[in-house]
Amino acid sequence: MNSSIDAVTNTEPQPKKPPGIIRRLPTSTVGMIGLGLIMFWVVMAVLVPFLPLPTYSEMNIDAIADPTPSWSGHLLGADRQGRDVLTRLLWGGQTVLLVAPFATLCAYLIGVPLGLVAGYYGGKIDMILSRIADIILSFPILVLYVLLVTVLGASIFNIIVAVILASSPAISRIVRGLTMEQRTHDYVAAASLRRENAAYIMFIEILPNCRGPLITDFCLRLGYTIITIGVLGFLGLGLPPPTPDWGSMVKDATTMISTFPHMALIPSLAITSLVLGFNMLADGIRELSLKD
């Protein structure tokens, strides 16, 4: 009799684990709108080498006299050096979509382990790592970016280094707080009873349970990085010419803005739309993570 009861008990269906956040993203209207804005620029960045457009450094002397948009020549006009605005806009989007995610990912590769170690072990290790993060975070973020790029020089590599140094302390603080919350849960105690090592507990047990807030922060931080790259370009500390850069396009248009405002408006709208896309995607992911 007992064996038959056990058999019935064992055959009871187990509750299904809810699908992941990414699989549930189509249910979020805000998230899908944000993803649509991002995918627009991703598709344009992929297709731009194959589009029938002039190169981003090609100069049209005739267009300097009349840089207004023209269906026969330049759809979005030409800049003060006669370069096609549409071409530079699309190539600038490709540059941003390569540099910003890579720099942010590198910052996460440094900040996440530091935050896990500080939050899991606590004590002196936490105090030392937290004080280092506090010192870096005490600088105004934009001033820190400008200082680093000014000292290191303007290049893609140095911009990535600046993003890593400025962003990884903030990421480590977020991961530290999440780790301190998660380490009190029963699944961490169970892993300790199984004599799992600390690295396994931190990266296999704790980190996956922090994915919702971290994915949200990653999307938001991508937007901050895109804005920073634009600001550095506007200040003349961005990507070295002739590499297309949305911020430098706005800077170059300042001398023509009263006569040809579209020169500054178009790259500004590009920055706004891409940052808005990442922010809306982050909002959608946050909504889904709160339902878990």
Helices and strands as residue ranges (DSSP letters): H 2-10, H 21-24, G 25-27, H 29-47, G 48-50, H 61-65, H 85-121, H 123-137, H 141-152, H 156-182, H 186-193, H 198-200, I 201-206, G 207-210, H 211-234, H 246-253, G 254-256, H 262-290
